[in-house]
Amino acid sequence: MNFFKFASLTLVRNLSKNMVIFLFFTLFIFVASSFIFTASSLQNSLDDELKRQPDILIQYKKASRNHPIDNGIMEEIKEIPGVEKVYERVFGYYFFDTANKYINVIGVDFLDDEQEKQIKHLYKGFDLKAFLQEDNMLVSSAVKKLLEQYYYEKMFNFIIEDEEPKKVNIYGVFDKKANLFLNDSVIMDTALAKEILGYEENEASEIAMIVPNKLEIDNIVQKLLLITPSSKIITKDNMFKYSHELYDYKGGVFLTLFITAFLGFLVIFYSQASSISGAGKKQIGILRAIGWSINDVIKWKMSEAMIISFVSFLSGVLLSYLYIFLFKNNIFVSIFLGSENVYKDIALEPFFDINSFVILFFITVIPYLASTLHPAWKSSIADPTEAIK
């Protein structure tokens, strides 16, 4: 007998009761899937971005805060065997007091092949010669929108202490994909960034290094500690480790809360299923009277649970996928990225982490199916003549 066909008919007959269960189940899956999609997409995008980062970074910290580092140590670092390239990086926040917002100013040496390679994916059709002829900058779409609100459509005046305001032209807007990590940022020439941020010519935010042979990184780190023992040294492996720990922690906190809530849902469902209504008992009694076995009743009830759980699971995942990747600036992005400095203009890249969804399936669908087994068996062993009365 086709138990699934019979189960689908009985589900439609008791539509109001089953619809409540379906909606609750779908909602649980939707919320869980949204967190998984958001976390996995952010993590995958961050991993891709970290692959373009230098192998080693040196930062100077004082009282646990970043301070400018003397770029004079680059000459000594270049002498370390295994280091292919050394260059300075400049960045910092400029306070736009009229809007009460911070703009992240990033300096790039556009004549350096390594740095130019790291930012060329941000803007298509970039003309380096035209860009360097004047004081120009690339901006994110969020910063562009912020500046336009205050009528800075083609340029912006940076206020520099004890100097005349620095006029910088808006050359272009980043590709939308770059907004995930540069949502509040502008990119300009290194010398111009130093002038705006108040850096001296011999100062930088950090020193970056490229090491072709990754097996030499640990030895190079030890030599760097001898050159600059008070500085913080960060390797690319450290960056990957920290980012994964951050997203795993947020995802783990949510999953703990989710599983707790879902177990509560199962308890409610089990209590409702255990107390089958008189009509339900009568229906089972009639089926037993016409020849259905206990196994047949269990198969029927399990088929109902499978239809509800499978359809709810797929519906929740599909709705979550559409919500996360089609609707920008959704609530789940805000949860993971925190409060906004400027308007968030972020669209996540679609990414499907199959392992996470397999785990989600087993901690939701399987317990739900198991919760129907005992009530189905209990109702099927009842005396059919008593149930029909």
C-alpha angles and dihedrals in degrees: 000000000000100000093178092058092049091045092052090053093050091047090055090048091055093038100144095054095043093045091062091054091045093051094048092048092047091049092053092050092045093055094044093046091048091057091046094048092046096046095043093046093048091046093048092048091047091049090053090049093048090054088066093051123099119268096242133023127193119202129178112225128190121181087353091300129112115255130181113279124218107251089204089090089070091083091057092045091053089063093061109105112244096030108116100179139010125190140158126247124206127196140139145143123279115201112228095201097186090062094029089232136123123235118202108227115202123190120209130184097225091189090061111091095212095051093041089053091054094057105030091092090062097072129028119220093020112179106203095189093053091044094055096046091081139013098285136161139191115227137193119249089248093055090044089055091047093051093046090056087065094042097258095135102148104014144013132217113225111205110225122191114255091357140087116273112274113234112212122182122227102237098179149322126263122252107269091245090065093059092082091076101015100042094130097030142109125193125213141149115302095241091051092048091052091052093051095044094045098246121154118236092256094049132090138172092238143341118243129202136194116213115185095193106059091194089069096056096092092051092047090051090055091052091048090055088059092051097045110011095170094056129092115241119204124188127200089250088057090053092052092046094050094047093050092047090051096052094038089054094050092044092047093052091051095046090052091054091043095051090048091052093045092051087054089052090051092051090053092047093047092051090050093046092048092055097058113188123247091257090052093050091047090051092052091045091054091049091050091048093054092052109279114146126221088257091053092054091048091049090050094050092044089051089055091050091047093052093049095044097043095046091044092049094050092043092050093048093047094047090047092050092051093046097047099043102033101040114065122214093018122172094260092057088052091051092054099038097040129216119351126247093189131006110300113237097175130147117184121227111241111254129165118205101197094187092059092050092048088054091046090051093052095047094048113025098037095051089046091054091046091052090060096051100076097043090048092051093044093053094044095056092055118111106271093214092054092047093051094051 
